[in-house]
Amino acid sequence: MQAKDEEEHVEITIENTHNDPVRDEYSVADDIDDDVQVIQNNSEKAYDHATTRIRWKMPGGSDLFPKGLEFMRMNRFGQGSWAQVEKRFDELADRFGILSKSHFGQCIGMAESKEFADQLFNALARPRGITSASLLKDELREFWEQISDESFDVRLETFFDMVDKDGDGQITIEEVKEIILLSASANKLSKIKNYAEEYAALIMEELDPENLGYIELYQLEELFQGSAQSYNYLEESLQLLSQKFKRTVEDNPIKWCYRWLTYCVEDNWKRIWVIGLWFAICVCLFIWKFIQYKNRVVFKVTGYCTATAKGAAETLKFNMALILLPVCRNTLTWLRSNIKLGVLVPYDDNINFHKVIAMGIAIGVGVHAGAHLTCDFRRLINATNEDYEPMEPFFGQKQPKNYWWFMKGVEGWTGIIMVVLMAIAFILAQRSLRRNRLNLPRILKRLTGFNAFWYSHHLFVIVYVLLVIHGYYLYLSRKWYKKTTWMYLVVPILFYACERLLRAFRSEYQRVKIVKVAVYPGNLLALHMSRPHGFKYSSGQYIYLNCSAVSPFEWHPFSITSTPGDDYLSVHIRTLGDWTRQLKFVFAEICQAPSTNQNGFLRGDIEQVSDKPNMPRLLIDGPYGAPAQDYKHYEVILLIGLGIGATPMISILKAVLNDVEPYKEIEDEMVNSGVKSSKRKHNATKKAYFYWVTGEQGSFEWFRGLMNEVAEWDIDRVIELHNYCTSVYEEGDARSAWITMLQSLYYAKNGVDIVSGTRVKTHFAKPNWYRVFEHLGRKHVGQRIGVFYCGPPTINRELKRLSQDFSRKLTTKFDFHDEKY
């Protein structure tokens, strides 16, 4: 659902007669303009296309056509792509120099679309009279020259021949149906296959108005011809606009370093002062304790060894106390919502700060243990009787003779156990092990994953008990007030314990009942729960869920997809791990089989769910603050979700839609009464852009109701929706050409997108984020735009870099917020 822009509205095929509120002029132009940006931003990649057959001179000439119907992408600035094809031919051909048809797709670089490559093989072989399912190198060279020809006429003719299997120059409805099935398979659009016959009839109705029962080449040409003029116009305008955003190259290394340092400080000053303060405290503690022990008698025996070990121990005590604070979620949520410290404190980096402190602890443990084991213990063991005499009050009259003397003491075995437990928790917390991304043996794989991370982190209870004991039984400190470990830990541990008690009490108090369950395509489980009395939250926040039927101890976070105005709570859960898979299995068992009008997903409605005696019990804890809840501070927001990362954005979209109309009425009343307001006291958001990128067609079922609701109720065009399906080849690719044509025809006739099943027209392949930021920068001059991203870290850096780059070059400022995924 996209707002109006000043640019000309252009459809790929025919004009949209439905005046749909979700389709704006800029986004339609985007469909045609994608190829231009790819050429401009990736100069090393150009598009070379189809056949060397006789060139039909059609009305208008081939020069008017955009560079569509690409069969292949090649590097125009390399040594020639035929060399690569020839190399693959030599690898795949048999000893007689014959390439099998089954290897044709792999040989020309179309291995991921084998069925499409087979159809292309037939279209190229038929006019040449090749009937065997094999090729010689010379024949392959002819094929390659044909599919690498730049003439659109030739490309179109090859495209036509792929459908015209009998070569009679006419495409029948059965042949159209077959190519739709083939295109749907190549683009992983399983639902289109179910309606292939209906879609084939629609294409015949459009291109065969005289009802002759077939389509000829000139009719197919007309379907592509309409976009040529708009393509050329957009190409020129884009080139002019992009000149302003070209990167400047600085030749002077001193100036380059100065500018880089300036940008670095500007972008990270919050993190810098927090980390700087933390590091300064650690250094001061180390120096203070180091000097203290340097002036003690033990220094004469052990030298700098003990002073170094004690300095590291002091930083360890501080960090073991501090590491609990970044994970006090209730406190952080309260601070984020009630105290405006966000301008100074980077709340979004609490987990990153937790990791930094953990790294400080690891370094402290290494220095402390290393200094003891390799230095001062050895010096005490090897000390002469005269040197050891001052140590007798601390270590006894009998001098230690070996390391076992130190290890068997309370100080020794508590230290060893702590190091082992810390090492286990630290190793299992690594991202690759936490997400099971390493190819480990089956036995070891069962010892990793989120469950291992979760349980190993709770070993900290034992670690803190041992730390207090270890800090009490000190060799060199006898007075209680000099044993400071407990002094560091008492307040943070009590604070954290209260947090945990509050969570436990609140989860029991905030009882919920399940009112609806749905299992969608793409392994997504949607749960609707009753809203506890007094449960208040903001859009963008999240809750923790516990299901005793899966595990009585594990709690997992999920974004709230309902809005504060709803009388229920909802979460959408993607099955990505052991716990979520088991949760889906538990609820799928109690759901009824899908009926024919439920689009293939399981569902339990309110009456059925409430009547089931074996319904699993859910506990919730929260809500907790998240970066996305700060959306209300911006008049313009850009929401980006990858896959299930769309969940926090859904609640925000609902809230924006629900909030705009009441506030508009309030503003109108204030204007009519002559009252002036210097700032909005309610939700400040006036414009929202939502980009949802998913690789599965079935994912659009998850929030189809919201998409249609926004399209119906957003009369003022407050929200723009942009759906992207990355499994479909980008527009202009021959493999998605029929999908593109069919999408335009069906949308113009019915106002529904064939890919998403909503009133929001789906884009193909991945978004060009550079152009997205460029468009928003031009449209909202001088404004500050909140950019909120949730999803895998694949594009995190790119979005952050673009936010920073455009903020420096334009008066429009982009504030990037990353939801930890």
MARPA-36151 format. One line per 5 residues: number of its first residue (from 1); for each residue x, y, z of C-alpha. Coordinates in steps of 0.2 Angstrom, whole numbers, plus 5000, padded with zeros to 4 digits. Layout:
NUM = X,Y,Z  ...
! end
This chain:
1 = 5000,5000,5000  5010,5014,4994  5007,5033,4994  5005,5044,4979  5021,5052,4972
6 = 5024,5065,4958  5030,5053,4945  5020,5045,4931  5010,5030,4935  5015,5016,4923
11 = 5009,4998,4922  5020,4985,4913  5005,4979,4903  4989,4988,4904  4982,5002,4915
16 = 4976,4997,4932  4957,5000,4932  4954,4997,4950  4962,5013,4957  4969,5003,4971
21 = 4975,5012,4986  4990,5001,4989  4999,5004,4973  5008,5021,4970  5016,5028,4955
26 = 5034,5026,4961  5032,5008,4966  5025,5004,4949  5039,5013,4941  5051,5003,4952
31 = 5045,4987,4944  5051,4993,4927  5066,5002,4934  5075,4988,4943  5085,4983,4928
36 = 5092,5001,4926  5099,5001,4943  5107,4984,4942  5116,4990,4926  5121,5007,4934
41 = 5127,5000,4951  5135,4985,4944  5144,4991,4929  5154,4975,4927  5137,4965,4924
46 = 5128,4968,4909  5113,4959,4901  5116,4950,4884  5102,4940,4877  5094,4927,4865
51 = 5096,4920,4848  5105,4922,4831  5090,4917,4821  5082,4927,4807  5078,4944,4815
56 = 5060,4948,4812  5057,4967,4810  5042,4970,4820  5032,4987,4821  5042,4999,4831
61 = 5059,4991,4830  5069,4982,4843  5077,4998,4849  5061,5003,4858  5061,4988,4869
66 = 5068,4988,4887  5082,4975,4891  5070,4962,4896  5068,4943,4893  5086,4939,4899
71 = 5091,4921,4897  5108,4924,4904  5119,4937,4914  5137,4939,4908  5152,4949,4913
76 = 5155,4961,4898  5172,4967,4905  5179,4949,4907  5188,4938,4894  5171,4933,4887
81 = 5159,4921,4895  5160,4909,4881  5177,4904,4888  5168,4899,4904  5155,4889,4895
86 = 5168,4880,4885  5177,4876,4901  5162,4868,4909  5158,4859,4892  5175,4851,4893
91 = 5171,4846,4911  5154,4839,4908  5155,4831,4891  5159,4813,4889  5175,4806,4881
96 = 5168,4808,4864  5165,4827,4866  5146,4825,4868  5136,4835,4880  5120,4827,4887
101 = 5105,4837,4888  5104,4834,4906  5120,4844,4908  5115,4858,4897  5108,4870,4911
106 = 5123,4867,4921  5135,4871,4907  5127,4887,4902  5125,4893,4920  5107,4889,4923
111 = 5109,4874,4935  5096,4880,4947  5082,4880,4934  5085,4863,4925  5067,4861,4919
116 = 5068,4879,4911  5085,4875,4904  5078,4859,4896  5063,4869,4888  5076,4882,4881
121 = 5086,4867,4874  5071,4861,4865  5067,4879,4858  5085,4881,4852  5086,4863,4845
126 = 5070,4862,4835  5073,4875,4821  5090,4867,4819  5083,4850,4816  5092,4843,4831
131 = 5082,4828,4838  5095,4820,4849  5097,4824,4868  5115,4829,4866  5126,4842,4859
136 = 5143,4844,4851  5154,4859,4855  5150,4868,4839  5132,4866,4841  5133,4872,4859
141 = 5143,4887,4852  5128,4891,4841  5116,4890,4855  5126,4901,4866  5128,4914,4852
146 = 5109,4914,4850  5105,4916,4869  5119,4930,4870  5112,4940,4856  5107,4958,4862
151 = 5092,4960,4850  5076,4960,4859  5067,4953,4843  5078,4938,4844  5075,4936,4862
156 = 5057,4937,4860  5057,4925,4846  5066,4912,4857  5055,4916,4871  5040,4912,4860
161 = 5048,4896,4853  5049,4890,4871  5031,4890,4872  5027,4885,4854  5032,4867,4856
166 = 5026,4861,4839  5034,4875,4830  5018,4880,4820  5020,4899,4825  5004,4898,4836
171 = 5003,4896,4855  4987,4887,4861  4980,4888,4879  4987,4871,4883  5005,4877,4879
176 = 5002,4893,4889  4996,4882,4904  5012,4872,4902  5024,4887,4902  5014,4894,4917
181 = 5017,4878,4926  5036,4878,4921  5038,4896,4926  5029,4893,4943  5041,4878,4946
186 = 5057,4888,4941  5051,4902,4953  5045,4891,4967  5028,4897,4967  5018,4881,4971
191 = 5001,4890,4973  5001,4897,4955  5002,4879,4949  4985,4875,4957  4977,4889,4946
196 = 4987,4887,4930  4972,4883,4920  4962,4899,4926  4978,4909,4923  4980,4902,4905
201 = 4962,4907,4901  4965,4924,4907  4981,4926,4896  4971,4920,4881  4957,4931,4884
206 = 4968,4946,4884  4979,4942,4869  4966,4932,4859  4951,4944,4859  4944,4936,4843
211 = 4944,4919,4851  4954,4911,4838  4961,4898,4850  4980,4903,4848  4992,4918,4851
216 = 5005,4924,4838  5021,4932,4840  5016,4950,4836  5002,4948,4850  5015,4943,4863
221 = 5026,4958,4857  5012,4970,4861  5012,4964,4879  5030,4970,4881  5030,4985,4870
226 = 5020,4997,4882  5034,4999,4895  5048,5004,4883  5045,5023,4883  5043,5023,4902
231 = 5059,5013,4904  5070,5025,4894  5063,5040,4904  5066,5032,4920  5084,5027,4915
236 = 5088,5045,4911  5080,5052,4927  5089,5039,4938  5106,5043,4930  5104,5062,4934
241 = 5098,5059,4952  5111,5047,4956  5125,5059,4951  5121,5068,4968  5124,5052,4978
246 = 5140,5046,4970  5154,5042,4982  5168,5054,4983  5186,5047,4983  5199,5055,4994
251 = 5217,5054,4988  5225,5062,5003  5227,5048,5016  5228,5060,5030  5211,5068,5025
256 = 5204,5051,5022  5209,5045,5040  5202,5061,5048  5186,5060,5039  5184,5041,5043
261 = 5188,5045,5062  5175,5059,5062  5162,5048,5054  5166,5034,5066  5165,5045,5082
266 = 5149,5053,5075  5140,5036,5072  5146,5028,5088  5149,5041,5101  5136,5033,5113
271 = 5145,5017,5112  5162,5025,5114  5159,5035,5130  5151,5019,5138  5165,5008,5133
276 = 5178,5021,5137  5170,5023,5155  5170,5005,5158  5188,5002,5152  5194,5017,5162
281 = 5186,5010,5178  5194,4993,5174  5211,5001,5172  5210,5011,5188  5205,4996,5198
286 = 5219,4986,5191  5232,5000,5195  5225,5003,5212  5226,4985,5217  5243,4983,5208
291 = 5251,4997,5218  5243,4991,5234  5252,4974,5232  5268,4981,5226  5270,4990,5243
296 = 5267,4973,5253  5280,4961,5259  5274,4948,5246  5282,4958,5232  5299,4954,5238
301 = 5296,4935,5235  5284,4935,5220  5288,4951,5212  5276,4958,5200  5267,4941,5199
306 = 5255,4943,5213  5252,4961,5210  5247,4957,5192  5236,4943,5198  5227,4954,5211
311 = 5225,4968,5199  5216,4956,5187  5206,4949,5201  5199,4966,5206  5193,4969,5188
316 = 5185,4952,5188  5175,4956,5204  5169,4972,5196  5165,4964,5179  5156,4949,5188
321 = 5145,4962,5196  5142,4973,5181  5138,4959,5169  5121,4956,5177  5115,4973,5174
326 = 5113,4973,5155  5102,4958,5156  5090,4965,5169  5076,4967,5156  5063,4974,5167
331 = 5074,4988,5173  5080,4992,5155  5061,4992,5149  5057,5004,5163  5071,5016,5159
336 = 5068,5015,5140  5049,5020,5143  5050,5032,5157  5068,5040,5157  5074,5049,5142
341 = 5092,5043,5144  5091,5035,5126  5100,5051,5120  5115,5046,5130  5114,5027,5133
346 = 5113,5015,5119  5099,5004,5126  5099,4993,5110  5117,4987,5113  5113,4980,5130
351 = 5117,4962,5124  5133,4968,5115  5139,4977,5131  5135,4960,5140  5147,4952,5128
356 = 5160,4965,5130  5160,4962,5149  5161,4944,5146  5176,4946,5136  5184,4957,5150
361 = 5180,4943,5162  5189,4930,5150  5204,4941,5149  5204,4944,5168  5203,4925,5171
366 = 5217,4922,5160  5228,4935,5167  5224,4930,5185  5226,4912,5183  5241,4913,5172
371 = 5250,4924,5184  5247,4912,5198  5251,4896,5189  5266,4902,5179  5274,4914,5191
376 = 5270,4917,5210  5266,4899,5214  5282,4894,5206  5292,4907,5215  5284,4902,5232
381 = 5289,4884,5229  5307,4888,5224  5310,4902,5237  5324,4900,5250  5320,4898,5268
386 = 5326,4916,5271  5314,4922,5257  5300,4912,5263  5300,4917,5281  5290,4933,5279
391 = 5277,4922,5270  5274,4910,5285  5259,4921,5292  5250,4918,5276  5255,4901,5270
396 = 5260,4892,5286  5277,4887,5293  5278,4873,5281  5283,4879,5264  5273,4873,5249
401 = 5283,4860,5239  5272,4858,5223  5257,4864,5214  5246,4851,5222  5247,4860,5239
406 = 5239,4875,5230  5226,4865,5221  5219,4855,5235  5215,4870,5245  5198,4879,5245
411 = 5206,4893,5234  5212,4881,5222  5198,4869,5218  5185,4883,5218  5195,4892,5205
416 = 5197,4877,5194  5178,4873,5195  5174,4891,5191  5186,4892,5176  5178,4875,5169
421 = 5160,4881,5171  5164,4898,5163  5173,4890,5149  5158,4879,5145  5146,4894,5146
426 = 5157,4905,5135  5160,4892,5122  5142,4886,5120  5137,4905,5119  5146,4907,5103
431 = 5134,4911,5088  5139,4896,5077  5136,4884,5091  5121,4892,5098  5113,4891,5081
436 = 5120,4874,5076  5128,4881,5061  5144,4870,5063  5145,4853,5054  5149,4843,5070
441 = 5147,4824,5073  5130,4819,5078  5135,4816,5096  5143,4833,5098  5128,4842,5089
446 = 5116,4836,5103  5127,4845,5115  5125,4862,5106  5111,4873,5101  5100,4885,5110
451 = 5095,4873,5124  5114,4870,5128  5117,4889,5128  5102,4892,5139  5106,4878,5152
456 = 5125,4882,5152  5121,4900,5156  5112,4895,5171  5128,4888,5178  5132,4906,5184
461 = 5122,4902,5200  5136,4890,5205  5149,4901,5198  5144,4915,5209  5143,4904,5225
466 = 5160,4898,5221  5166,4916,5218  5161,4921,5235  5169,4906,5243  5185,4909,5233
471 = 5185,4927,5238  5183,4923,5256  5197,4911,5258  5212,4922,5253  5230,4918,5257
476 = 5236,4936,5259  5220,4944,5267  5214,4940,5284  5203,4954,5289  5185,4953,5283
481 = 5184,4971,5277  5198,4967,5265  5189,4953,5257  5179,4963,5245  5172,4951,5233
486 = 5155,4950,5242  5154,4969,5242  5155,4970,5224  5142,4956,5221  5129,4959,5234
491 = 5119,4973,5226  5119,4967,5208  5115,4949,5214  5100,4955,5224  5095,4966,5210
496 = 5095,4952,5198  5087,4940,5210  5072,4953,5212  5071,4953,5193  5070,4934,5192
501 = 5057,4934,5206  5047,4947,5198  5047,4937,5182  5041,4921,5191  5028,4930,5200
506 = 5021,4940,5185  5021,4924,5174  5010,4916,5187  4999,4931,5189  4997,4935,5171
511 = 4987,4919,5166  4983,4918,5148  4970,4906,5139  4973,4901,5121  4959,4907,5110
516 = 4965,4903,5093  4979,4893,5085  4984,4893,5067  4998,4883,5058  5003,4892,5042
521 = 5014,4887,5027  5032,4890,5030  5032,4882,5047  5024,4896,5056  5013,4895,5071
526 = 5001,4909,5076  4995,4909,5094  4981,4921,5100  4979,4922,5119  4968,4931,5131
531 = 4975,4947,5137  4978,4947,5156  4970,4961,5166  4981,4976,5167  4993,4970,5154
536 = 5000,4986,5146  5013,4986,5132  5018,4996,5117  5019,4990,5099  5037,4984,5095
541 = 5039,4976,5112  5041,4957,5115  5036,4944,5128  5044,4928,5134  5034,4911,5132
546 = 5035,4895,5142  5026,4879,5138  5027,4866,5151  5022,4853,5138  5038,4856,5129
551 = 5050,4861,5144  5045,4868,5161  5061,4878,5162  5064,4886,5145  5058,4903,5141
556 = 5059,4910,5123  5056,4928,5117  5044,4932,5103  5038,4949,5096  5020,4954,5100
561 = 5010,4955,5084  4994,4962,5091  4992,4980,5095  4989,4989,5112  4971,4992,5107
566 = 4967,4974,5104  4958,4963,5118  4970,4949,5115  4989,4945,5113  4996,4937,5098
571 = 5013,4930,5093  5019,4922,5077  5032,4909,5079  5044,4902,5066  5050,4884,5069
576 = 5068,4886,5068  5075,4876,5083  5071,4861,5094  5059,4871,5106  5049,4879,5092
581 = 5048,4863,5082  5041,4854,5097  5029,4868,5101  5022,4867,5084  5020,4849,5085
586 = 5011,4850,5101  4998,4863,5095  4997,4855,5077  4991,4839,5085  4976,4848,5093
591 = 4971,4858,5078  4958,4852,5065  4962,4848,5047  4961,4863,5036  4945,4865,5027
596 = 4944,4869,5008  4942,4888,5011  4956,4890,5023  4970,4891,5010  4979,4875,5016
601 = 4983,4880,5034  4977,4872,5050  4967,4881,5062  4957,4880,5079  4944,4894,5082
606 = 4939,4901,5098  4925,4888,5102  4935,4873,5098  4951,4879,5107  4942,4883,5123
611 = 4933,4867,5123  4948,4856,5122  4953,4849,5139  4971,4844,5133  4976,4862,5128
616 = 4994,4865,5132  4997,4878,5146  5006,4894,5141  5015,4906,5153  5020,4923,5148
621 = 5033,4936,5155  5034,4953,5149  5032,4965,5140  5050,4970,5137  5057,4985,5128
626 = 5065,4983,5111  5072,4996,5098  5056,4995,5087  5045,5003,5101  5055,5020,5098
631 = 5045,5021,5081  5033,5033,5089  5047,5047,5090  5048,5049,5071  5035,5056,5059
636 = 5042,5045,5045  5048,5027,5048  5055,5014,5037  5051,4996,5043  5061,4982,5036
641 = 5058,4964,5040  5066,4948,5032  5055,4933,5034  5049,4931,5052  5058,4947,5056
646 = 5042,4956,5050  5033,4951,5067  5038,4967,5077  5033,4978,5062  5016,4971,5061
651 = 5011,4977,5077  5018,4994,5073  5008,4995,5056  4992,4991,5065  4996,5004,5079
656 = 5000,5017,5065  4984,5013,5056  4973,5014,5072  4981,5030,5078  4981,5041,5063
661 = 4963,5044,5061  4959,5048,5080  4974,5060,5081  4968,5068,5065  4952,5072,5072
666 = 4960,5079,5088  4971,5090,5077  4956,5096,5067  4947,5101,5083  4962,5110,5089
671 = 4964,5120,5073  4945,5124,5073  4946,5130,5091  4962,5141,5088  4973,5130,5100
676 = 4991,5128,5095  5002,5114,5099  5021,5115,5097  5023,5096,5096  5013,5080,5095
681 = 5010,5072,5112  5003,5056,5104  5011,5045,5092  5021,5056,5080  5021,5044,5065
686 = 5013,5052,5050  5020,5041,5036  5026,5022,5037  5035,5012,5024  5036,4993,5026
691 = 5047,4982,5016  5044,4964,5019  5057,4952,5010  5053,4933,5010  5059,4918,5001
696 = 5043,4908,5001  5026,4912,4993  5017,4903,5007  5024,4916,5020  5012,4929,5013
701 = 4998,4919,5021  5005,4924,5038  4999,4942,5038  4987,4943,5023  4973,4949,5033
706 = 4983,4964,5039  4989,4968,5021  4971,4968,5015  4965,4978,5030  4978,4992,5027
711 = 4973,4992,5009  4955,4995,5013  4956,5007,5028  4971,5017,5024  4962,5030,5014
716 = 4975,5044,5018  4990,5033,5011  4999,5034,5028  5007,5017,5025  5016,5010,5010
721 = 5018,4991,5009  5031,4983,4998  5032,4964,4997  5047,4956,4989  5048,4937,4985
726 = 5066,4932,4982  5062,4915,4975  5056,4924,4959  5069,4929,4947  5069,4948,4945
731 = 5058,4956,4932  5065,4955,4915  5072,4938,4917  5065,4926,4905  5061,4913,4919
736 = 5049,4925,4927  5042,4934,4912  5026,4924,4911  5024,4927,4930  5026,4946,4927
741 = 5014,4946,4913  5001,4936,4922  5003,4946,4938  4999,4962,4929  4984,4955,4919
746 = 4977,4947,4935  4980,4963,4946  4972,4974,4933  4957,4963,4932  4954,4958,4950
751 = 4964,4970,4960  4973,4955,4969  4991,4950,4967  4994,4932,4961  5010,4929,4972
756 = 5004,4936,4989  4985,4934,4987  4983,4952,4994  4980,4969,4986  4998,4973,4988
761 = 5007,4970,4972  5023,4959,4975  5040,4964,4968  5052,4950,4963  5070,4946,4969
766 = 5079,4957,4982  5075,4976,4984  5088,4988,4979  5091,4997,4996  5101,5011,4988
771 = 5086,5016,4978  5075,5014,4993  5085,5026,5003  5087,5038,4988  5069,5039,4985
776 = 5065,5043,5004  5079,5055,5005  5071,5065,4990  5054,5063,4996  5056,5069,5014
781 = 5069,5083,5013  5075,5089,5030  5066,5076,5040  5072,5063,5052  5067,5045,5047
786 = 5068,5031,5059  5074,5015,5050  5069,4999,5060  5076,4982,5054  5073,4965,5061
791 = 5080,4949,5053  5095,4939,5050  5111,4950,5050  5114,4947,5031  5109,4965,5026
796 = 5112,4973,5043  5128,4981,5038  5122,4987,5021  5106,4996,5029  5117,5004,5043
801 = 5130,5010,5030  5116,5017,5019  5108,5026,5034  5125,5034,5038  5130,5038,5020
806 = 5113,5047,5016  5112,5056,5032  5129,5064,5028  5125,5069,5011  5107,5075,5013
811 = 5097,5085,5024  5086,5070,5027  5093,5060,5042  5091,5041,5044  5092,5034,5062
816 = 5096,5015,5061  5089,5004,5074  5093,4985,5073  5082,4972,5082  5093,4958,5088
821 = 5087,4942,5079
! end
